[in-house]
Amino acid sequence: MTKLECAKRFSGQATRHGLRLLSLALIAASAYATVISTTTTYYATGTFAGGDTLSGTITIGSLGITSEDLMINSGGTTLYTFTGAPTVTYESPDTVHDFANAVFTGAPILNDPILTLDIYLGVNVPNFSGYTGGPLCSNTFSSCGEGTVSSFSASGDPNMGSGNLDPAPEPSTAALLAFAGGGALVMLRRMKRRASLRRTLLFF
């Protein structure tokens, strides 16, 4: 085999190896994107009668609420925090509009605050499967059924005037694929440079 043939063969092997690396990187990125998409974190916002506000996050998967970090605030001061696992039941008040009744016990324990969030699921949707965010049952949102309003029980049992759960932005699949593909292309370029250098050396 001549030096030129050796160089061509090595270059072809390097290219094939690089393409394999690129394929593996894209598959790994796609699998990672699938894993992180099984749960979604939502920003919780709301305003109660009297002016207290709800803030924080809730993480929801197809099986229900997996974690939360919620606060009730007043005038810039945090009154109560909620970090324990909630009790969740699913309700169908008129067999059409469904919601999840989530009850959270907060701190400080001395005041025994209880936060009840009724999360609107949709029409004939009995659980969180396919949930993408939306309104909390409140005085200004009546689709949850008559008398169904989110509230907390530590200071006069105020009802929620309005509230919502909005998906928090996450790395998109496209961004992950671009990152993985870029890394693989850098490796491929380095291998080609090495192949070119070896081809040059073979001629001397």
C-alpha positions as CSV (number, residue, x, y, z in Angstrom):
1,M,0.0,0.0,0.0
2,T,1.4,3.4,-1.0
3,K,1.8,6.4,1.4
4,L,-1.0,8.2,-0.4
5,E,-3.3,5.1,0.0
6,C,-2.4,4.9,3.7
7,A,-3.2,8.6,4.1
8,K,-6.6,8.3,2.4
9,R,-7.5,5.3,4.4
10,F,-6.6,7.0,7.7
11,S,-8.6,10.1,6.7
12,G,-11.7,8.0,5.8
13,Q,-11.5,6.1,9.1
14,A,-11.2,9.4,11.1
15,T,-14.3,10.8,9.3
16,R,-16.4,7.7,9.9
17,H,-15.3,7.8,13.6
18,G,-16.3,11.4,13.9
19,L,-19.7,10.8,12.3
20,R,-20.3,8.0,14.8
21,L,-19.4,10.4,17.7
22,L,-21.8,13.0,16.2
23,S,-24.6,10.5,16.0
24,L,-24.0,9.3,19.6
25,A,-24.0,12.9,20.9
26,L,-27.3,13.7,19.2
27,I,-28.9,10.5,20.5
28,A,-27.7,11.3,24.1
29,A,-29.0,14.9,23.9
30,S,-32.4,13.7,22.6
31,A,-32.6,11.1,25.5
32,Y,-31.7,13.8,28.0
33,A,-34.4,16.2,26.7
34,T,-36.9,13.4,27.0
35,V,-36.0,12.8,30.6
36,I,-36.2,16.4,31.7
37,S,-39.5,16.9,30.0
38,T,-41.2,14.3,32.3
39,T,-41.8,17.0,34.9
40,T,-42.3,20.7,34.5
41,T,-41.8,23.6,37.0
42,Y,-44.4,26.3,37.1
43,Y,-44.3,29.8,38.5
44,A,-47.2,30.3,40.9
45,T,-48.7,33.7,41.2
46,G,-51.9,35.0,42.9
47,T,-53.5,37.7,44.9
48,F,-55.8,37.1,47.9
49,A,-58.5,39.3,49.5
50,G,-56.7,41.8,51.6
51,G,-53.7,42.2,49.3
52,D,-51.5,39.2,50.3
53,T,-49.8,37.6,47.4
54,L,-48.7,34.1,46.4
55,S,-45.3,33.4,44.8
56,G,-42.9,30.5,44.3
57,T,-42.7,27.4,42.2
58,I,-44.5,24.0,41.9
59,T,-43.1,21.0,40.0
60,I,-45.7,18.8,38.4
61,G,-45.5,15.5,36.5
62,S,-48.1,13.3,35.0
63,L,-48.5,11.6,38.4
64,G,-49.1,14.8,40.3
65,I,-47.2,17.5,42.3
66,T,-43.7,16.3,43.0
67,S,-42.3,19.3,44.9
68,E,-43.1,22.9,45.7
69,D,-41.5,26.0,47.2
70,L,-44.4,28.5,47.8
71,M,-44.6,31.7,49.8
72,I,-47.4,34.1,50.9
73,N,-46.1,37.6,51.1
74,S,-47.5,40.9,52.5
75,G,-45.9,44.3,51.7
76,G,-42.6,42.7,50.7
77,T,-42.4,40.4,53.8
78,T,-42.8,36.7,53.6
79,L,-45.5,35.6,56.0
80,Y,-45.6,31.8,55.4
81,T,-43.7,29.3,53.5
82,F,-44.8,25.9,52.1
83,T,-42.3,23.2,51.1
84,G,-43.8,19.9,52.2
85,A,-45.6,17.5,50.0
86,P,-49.3,18.4,49.5
87,T,-52.3,16.3,49.8
88,V,-54.0,16.2,46.3
89,T,-57.4,15.0,45.4
90,Y,-59.1,15.3,42.0
91,E,-62.6,16.9,41.7
92,S,-65.2,17.0,39.0
93,P,-67.8,19.4,40.3
94,D,-70.1,19.1,37.3
95,T,-68.5,16.2,35.4
96,V,-67.1,18.7,32.9
97,H,-64.7,21.2,34.5
98,D,-62.1,19.3,36.5
99,F,-59.6,20.6,39.0
100,A,-57.0,19.3,41.5
101,N,-57.4,20.2,45.1
102,A,-53.9,20.6,46.6
103,V,-53.6,21.3,50.4
104,F,-50.3,22.5,51.7
105,T,-49.2,22.8,55.3
106,G,-46.8,25.7,55.9
107,A,-44.4,27.3,58.4
108,P,-44.2,28.8,61.0
109,I,-46.1,25.9,62.5
110,L,-47.2,28.1,65.4
111,N,-49.8,29.8,63.1
112,D,-50.6,26.5,61.4
113,P,-51.1,28.0,58.0
114,I,-53.0,25.9,55.4
115,L,-52.8,26.8,51.8
116,T,-55.4,25.3,49.4
117,L,-54.8,25.7,45.7
118,D,-57.5,24.5,43.4
119,I,-55.7,23.9,40.1
120,Y,-57.9,24.0,37.0
121,L,-57.2,21.0,34.8
122,G,-59.6,21.5,31.9
123,V,-62.7,19.9,30.4
124,N,-63.0,16.2,31.2
125,V,-59.4,16.1,32.3
126,P,-59.3,14.0,35.5
127,N,-55.6,14.3,36.4
128,F,-52.3,16.2,35.6
129,S,-51.6,14.1,32.5
130,G,-51.0,16.6,29.7
131,Y,-51.1,19.6,32.0
132,T,-49.4,22.7,30.6
133,G,-50.4,25.4,33.1
134,G,-53.3,27.7,33.5
135,P,-55.5,29.5,36.0
136,L,-56.0,28.7,39.7
137,C,-59.6,28.6,40.8
138,S,-60.4,32.1,42.2
139,N,-63.1,34.7,42.5
140,T,-62.4,35.9,38.9
141,F,-62.2,32.4,37.4
142,S,-65.5,30.5,37.7
143,S,-64.9,27.5,35.5
144,C,-63.9,25.3,38.4
145,G,-67.4,25.1,39.7
146,E,-69.5,27.2,42.1
147,G,-67.8,28.0,45.4
148,T,-64.4,26.5,44.3
149,V,-61.8,29.1,45.3
150,S,-58.2,28.8,46.3
151,S,-57.5,30.2,49.8
152,F,-55.3,30.1,52.9
153,S,-56.5,29.7,56.5
154,A,-54.0,31.5,58.7
155,S,-55.4,35.1,58.7
156,G,-59.2,35.3,58.2
157,D,-59.4,32.5,55.5
158,P,-59.0,34.9,52.6
159,N,-60.0,33.7,49.1
160,M,-57.8,34.1,46.1
161,G,-58.9,37.0,43.8
162,S,-56.9,35.7,40.9
163,G,-54.0,33.3,40.3
164,N,-52.1,31.3,37.7
165,L,-49.5,28.6,37.1
166,D,-47.1,29.5,34.3
167,P,-44.4,27.1,32.9
168,A,-40.9,28.1,33.8
169,P,-38.5,28.2,30.8
170,E,-36.3,25.2,30.4
171,P,-33.5,24.3,27.9
172,S,-35.2,23.3,24.7
173,T,-34.5,20.1,22.8
174,A,-33.2,22.2,19.9
175,A,-30.7,23.9,22.2
176,L,-29.5,20.7,23.6
177,L,-29.1,19.1,20.2
178,A,-27.2,22.2,19.0
179,F,-24.8,22.0,22.0
180,A,-24.2,18.3,21.5
181,G,-23.8,18.6,17.8
182,G,-21.3,21.5,18.2
183,G,-19.2,19.5,20.6
184,A,-19.1,16.5,18.2
185,L,-18.2,18.7,15.2
186,V,-15.3,20.2,17.2
187,M,-14.0,16.7,17.8
188,L,-14.5,15.8,14.2
189,R,-12.5,18.9,13.1
190,R,-9.6,18.0,15.4
191,M,-9.5,14.4,14.0
192,K,-9.4,15.7,10.5
193,R,-6.5,18.0,11.4
194,R,-4.6,15.1,12.8
195,A,-5.4,13.1,9.7
196,S,-4.1,15.9,7.5
197,L,-1.0,16.2,9.6
198,R,-0.3,12.5,9.4
199,R,-0.9,12.6,5.6
200,T,1.7,15.4,5.3
201,L,4.2,13.4,7.4
202,L,3.7,10.4,5.2
203,F,5.0,12.3,2.2
204,F,8.3,13.1,3.9
